[in-house]
Amino acid sequence: MSEAPHDIQHEAPVKTPRQLIAVIIASFVIPIALIVLFATYANHAFRSGAGTDALSDASVARRIAPLATVDVKDANAPRVYKTGEEVYKAVCVTCHGTGAAGAPKFGSKDDWAPRISQGFDTLLKTALAGKGAMPPRGGTSPADYSDYEVARAIVYMANNDGATFPEPPAPAANAAPAATAEAASGGDAASAQAAAAMAAIAAIPKPGEAPAAAPASADAAAVGKALYQQVCQACHATGVLNAPKFGNKDDWAPRLKDSMDTVYNYALHGKGAMPPKGGSTASDADVKAAVDYMVNAAK
């Protein structure tokens, strides 16, 4: 009887074969489950660096997207005008968002006060004709933004910083927009769009014919030129804030000493006074196409 407590203290925790099997299985399953959980956590919490989103839905969609599309619009449909805020974010923010080259900074009442005192008509005339480092219409064309849309952008910026300008009157519903008038007179923009549409239609393979090779270089050049005219031109056309001037070999030579990957990186992520992607929301591929367009013009 005196040895009973001693025997109880040394009794094994596993008493049956079923318990032994359960312990063996647990010794394998539990470590594997912990490893899987830790690997999943580390994959989401610690991964970093370029290329980690290469298989994301958005990245895959961009890679498989067609090189060019034909946008068919009803010429008789009423035009949908952009708001002042939309025009500001697409064009004006490049300089007015940071106050580059003396542009009145958005949100600064001190910058805008002397401009507002000149009156709305003077501001509109200046925006349309250009002044100092600011190109006419912020570097856009009437085909991109009408006078009415430019006026709305001025009202949006000025009223944000102390003005009380009324919303400009919308054009009459039956008035021909500037883009239509320009197309009727054989404008370069309309001619280029028509030529691109005809080329795309002509490239459609006929029954029994092999598909034609996609003109990737021509498409990329057209995309790059369009983005340059819409965004990059605001600074690169005149060399604002030491931006290499379009077509000027001397300005571009120091930049081109670096690799193209480095030049792309500056355009995508910004450098100095230049915001990332020039302040636009363009895709990485379109920004690189615009860089190629400017670099080719400087060779």
Phi, psi and omega per residue, in radians:
M1 nan -0.501 -3.132
S2 -1.240 -0.318 -3.117
E3 -1.611 -0.123 -3.089
A4 -1.041 -0.842 3.126
P5 -1.067 -0.626 3.130
H6 -1.114 -0.720 3.131
D7 -1.151 -0.681 -3.135
I8 -1.131 -0.685 -3.120
Q9 -1.133 -0.528 -3.103
H10 -1.784 0.317 -3.137
E11 -1.291 2.326 -3.099
A12 -1.208 2.479 3.121
P13 -1.189 -0.493 3.125
V14 -1.644 2.013 -3.043
K15 -1.890 -0.394 -3.074
T16 -2.234 2.801 3.065
P17 -1.033 -0.628 -3.139
R18 -1.115 -0.712 3.091
Q19 -1.142 -0.641 3.111
L20 -1.106 -0.761 3.131
I21 -1.105 -0.720 3.132
A22 -1.094 -0.700 3.124
V23 -1.148 -0.730 -3.139
I24 -1.107 -0.800 3.141
I25 -1.108 -0.738 -3.141
A26 -1.110 -0.611 -3.130
S27 -1.163 -0.376 3.077
F28 -1.634 -0.789 -3.022
V29 -1.190 -0.789 -3.066
I30 -1.091 -0.826 3.093
P31 -1.076 -0.678 3.132
I32 -1.118 -0.761 3.129
A33 -1.084 -0.708 3.114
L34 -1.127 -0.700 3.130
I35 -1.121 -0.772 3.133
V36 -1.091 -0.766 -3.140
L37 -1.113 -0.733 3.141
F38 -1.177 -0.712 3.131
A39 -1.103 -0.724 3.107
T40 -1.112 -0.748 3.118
Y41 -1.108 -0.783 -3.127
A42 -1.128 -0.618 -3.120
N43 -1.114 -0.637 -3.112
H44 -1.593 -0.494 -3.022
A45 -1.632 -0.500 -2.984
F46 -2.043 -0.230 -3.068
R47 -1.206 2.522 3.131
S48 -2.758 3.007 3.100
G49 1.826 2.878 -3.100
A50 -1.162 2.524 3.049
G51 1.563 -0.063 -3.084
T52 -1.259 -0.325 3.118
D53 -1.842 0.396 -3.057
A54 -1.114 -0.470 -3.119
L55 -1.809 0.224 3.086
S56 -1.204 2.763 -3.113
D57 -1.020 -0.720 -3.118
A58 -1.153 -0.728 -3.126
S59 -1.160 -0.746 3.124
V60 -1.121 -0.718 3.141
A61 -1.082 -0.677 3.115
R62 -1.152 -0.660 -3.090
R63 -1.242 -0.567 -3.087
I64 -1.699 0.040 3.137
A65 -1.170 2.558 3.116
P66 -1.105 2.633 -3.101
L67 -1.194 -0.558 -3.111
A68 -2.606 2.668 3.087
T69 -2.344 2.717 3.073
V70 -1.825 2.034 -3.114
D71 -1.706 1.838 -3.108
V72 -1.663 2.146 -3.111
K73 -2.137 2.649 3.077
D74 -1.394 2.007 -3.088
A75 -1.120 -0.408 -3.112
N76 -1.604 -0.078 -3.129
A77 -1.254 2.514 3.124
P78 -1.116 2.453 -3.111
R79 -1.321 2.399 3.075
V80 -1.703 1.962 -3.076
Y81 -1.491 2.531 3.114
K82 -1.387 2.654 3.107
T83 -1.339 2.914 3.103
G84 -1.072 -0.667 3.127
E85 -1.130 -0.701 3.136
E86 -1.135 -0.726 3.115
V87 -1.156 -0.723 3.116
Y88 -1.030 -0.827 -3.094
K89 -1.203 -0.500 -3.107
A90 -1.491 -0.544 -3.007
V91 -2.188 -1.014 -2.917
C92 -1.236 -0.463 -3.044
V93 -1.073 -0.429 -3.112
T94 -0.942 -0.748 3.141
C95 -1.877 -0.746 -3.080
H96 -1.290 -0.336 3.100
G97 -1.237 -0.462 -3.114
T98 -2.065 -0.153 -3.067
G99 1.337 0.501 -3.099
A100 -1.132 2.479 3.059
A101 0.943 0.607 3.074
G102 1.422 0.121 3.102
A103 -1.176 2.417 3.110
P104 -1.068 2.152 -3.042
K105 -1.310 2.339 3.109
F106 -1.094 2.192 -3.116
G107 1.726 -0.098 -3.141
S108 -1.847 1.851 -3.131
K109 -1.169 -0.550 3.124
D110 -1.138 -0.658 3.122
D111 -1.198 -0.657 -3.014
W112 -1.516 -0.381 -3.059
A113 -0.940 -0.875 -3.137
P114 -1.155 -0.511 3.116
R115 -1.264 -0.738 -3.116
I116 -1.096 -0.604 -3.128
S117 -1.139 -0.349 3.121
Q118 -1.318 -0.329 3.136
G119 1.706 2.731 -3.079
F120 -1.122 -0.733 -3.088
D121 -1.058 -0.716 3.127
T122 -1.160 -0.715 3.120
L123 -1.108 -0.730 3.138
L124 -1.140 -0.753 3.127
K125 -1.072 -0.734 3.127
T126 -1.116 -0.739 -3.120
A127 -1.140 -0.677 -3.104
L128 -1.307 -0.632 -3.083
A129 -1.626 -0.355 -3.087
G130 1.529 2.720 3.120
K131 -2.818 2.320 3.139
G132 1.053 -2.208 -3.109
A133 -1.405 -0.198 -3.121
M134 -1.475 2.100 3.113
P135 -1.285 2.840 3.107
P136 -0.963 2.356 3.083
R137 1.039 0.455 3.140
G138 1.167 0.362 3.135
G139 1.585 0.120 3.113
T140 -1.772 -3.081 3.113
S141 -2.172 2.871 3.096
P142 -1.037 -0.432 3.104
A143 -1.237 -0.462 3.126
D144 -1.429 -0.913 -3.105
Y145 -2.432 2.250 -3.136
S146 -1.279 2.940 3.068
D147 -1.014 -0.651 -3.138
Y148 -1.090 -0.730 -3.137
E149 -1.220 -0.649 3.056
V150 -1.090 -0.731 3.128
A151 -1.097 -0.699 3.123
R152 -1.113 -0.638 3.115
A153 -1.138 -0.691 3.114
I154 -1.106 -0.793 3.135
V155 -1.075 -0.716 -3.125
Y156 -1.082 -0.813 -3.103
M157 -1.225 -0.801 -3.075
A158 -1.165 -0.773 -3.127
N159 -1.165 -0.466 3.076
N160 -1.149 -0.400 -3.041
D161 -2.140 0.620 2.946
G162 2.019 -0.259 -3.131
A163 -1.389 2.875 3.078
T164 -2.274 0.715 -3.126
F165 -1.170 2.400 3.078
P166 -1.289 2.737 3.088
E167 -1.097 2.263 -3.122
P168 -1.098 2.575 -3.130
P169 -1.174 2.431 3.141
A170 -1.278 2.596 3.093
P171 -1.057 2.687 3.102
A172 -1.076 2.577 -3.059
A173 -1.075 -0.537 -3.104
N174 -1.691 0.142 3.130
A175 -1.382 2.390 -3.125
A176 -1.294 2.159 3.118
P177 -1.140 2.803 -3.100
A178 -1.023 -0.650 -3.101
A179 -1.116 -0.669 -3.137
T180 -1.186 -0.738 3.122
A181 -1.089 -0.695 -3.135
E182 -1.158 -0.659 3.124
A183 -1.168 -0.672 -3.131
A184 -1.135 -0.548 -3.139
S185 -1.583 0.162 3.087
G186 1.375 0.635 -3.132
G187 -1.086 2.696 -3.105
D188 -1.075 -0.712 -3.093
A189 -1.110 -0.805 -3.134
A190 -1.132 -0.705 3.135
S191 -1.104 -0.716 -3.139
A192 -1.141 -0.724 3.128
Q193 -1.138 -0.733 3.130
A194 -1.119 -0.734 3.135
A195 -1.118 -0.693 3.132
A196 -1.140 -0.708 3.131
A197 -1.140 -0.751 3.139
M198 -1.125 -0.684 3.131
A199 -1.141 -0.690 3.140
A200 -1.158 -0.697 3.125
I201 -1.188 -0.708 -3.140
A202 -1.151 -0.459 -3.101
A203 -1.379 -0.165 3.123
I204 -1.182 2.146 -3.086
P205 -1.144 2.427 3.067
K206 -1.350 2.810 3.103
P207 -0.970 2.236 3.131
G208 1.560 -0.135 3.131
E209 -1.680 2.640 3.069
A210 -1.309 2.478 3.108
P211 -1.018 2.418 3.122
A212 -1.302 2.637 3.113
A213 -1.170 2.420 -3.107
A214 -1.242 2.242 -3.138
P215 -1.339 1.266 -3.019
A216 -1.061 -0.721 -3.066
S217 -1.155 -0.711 3.137
A218 -1.144 -0.725 3.136
D219 -1.110 -0.783 -3.136
A220 -1.080 -0.692 3.132
A221 -1.123 -0.706 3.138
A222 -1.153 -0.716 3.118
V223 -1.130 -0.765 3.142
G224 -1.093 -0.727 3.133
K225 -1.135 -0.730 -3.121
A226 -1.105 -0.748 3.138
L227 -1.213 -0.622 3.080
Y228 -1.054 -0.829 -3.096
Q229 -1.166 -0.518 -3.092
Q230 -1.489 -0.606 -3.008
V231 -2.159 -1.050 -2.955
C232 -1.138 -0.532 -3.070
Q233 -1.030 -0.497 -3.087
A234 -0.971 -0.596 3.139
C235 -1.943 -0.710 -3.038
H236 -1.320 -0.337 3.129
A237 -1.202 -0.557 -3.091
T238 -2.037 -0.089 3.139
G239 1.369 0.596 -3.126
V240 -1.088 2.377 3.078
L241 0.922 0.749 3.086
N242 1.147 0.319 3.025
A243 -1.161 2.352 3.137
P244 -1.038 2.157 -3.041
K245 -1.237 2.425 -3.104
F246 -1.023 2.204 3.096
G247 1.445 -0.039 -3.108
N248 -1.634 1.867 -3.076
K249 -1.100 -0.647 -3.114
D250 -1.150 -0.649 3.121
D251 -1.190 -0.651 -3.040
W252 -1.498 -0.382 -3.073
A253 -0.961 -0.822 3.133
P254 -1.110 -0.592 -3.142
R255 -1.216 -0.623 -3.063
L256 -1.403 -0.017 2.997
K257 -1.214 -0.463 3.054
D258 -1.404 2.881 3.096
S259 -1.220 2.780 3.121
M260 -1.114 -0.528 3.094
D261 -1.080 -0.657 3.111
T262 -1.187 -0.736 3.119
V263 -1.101 -0.751 3.081
Y264 -1.034 -0.740 -3.092
N265 -1.083 -0.709 3.093
Y266 -1.073 -0.767 -3.106
A267 -1.161 -0.667 -3.074
L268 -1.335 -0.655 -3.007
H269 -1.932 -0.067 3.093
G270 1.536 2.734 3.087
K271 -2.780 2.262 -3.134
G272 1.083 -2.200 -3.121
A273 -1.427 -0.178 -3.115
M274 -1.449 2.117 3.121
P275 -1.304 2.837 3.097
P276 -0.947 2.297 3.130
K277 1.024 0.449 3.139
G278 1.151 0.301 -3.114
G279 1.500 0.115 -3.123
S280 -1.685 3.094 3.065
T281 -1.965 0.407 -3.114
A282 -1.146 2.760 3.114
S283 -1.262 2.844 3.113
D284 -1.030 -0.718 -3.110
A285 -1.109 -0.698 3.138
D286 -1.192 -0.672 3.111
V287 -1.112 -0.750 3.112
K288 -1.110 -0.648 3.108
A289 -1.120 -0.668 3.095
A290 -1.157 -0.684 3.080
V291 -1.083 -0.795 3.125
D292 -1.043 -0.699 -3.138
Y293 -1.086 -0.776 3.138
M294 -1.216 -0.703 -3.138
V295 -1.120 -0.752 3.131
N296 -1.103 -0.574 3.132
A297 -1.252 -0.319 -3.096
A298 -1.746 0.046 -3.138
K299 -1.557 nan nan
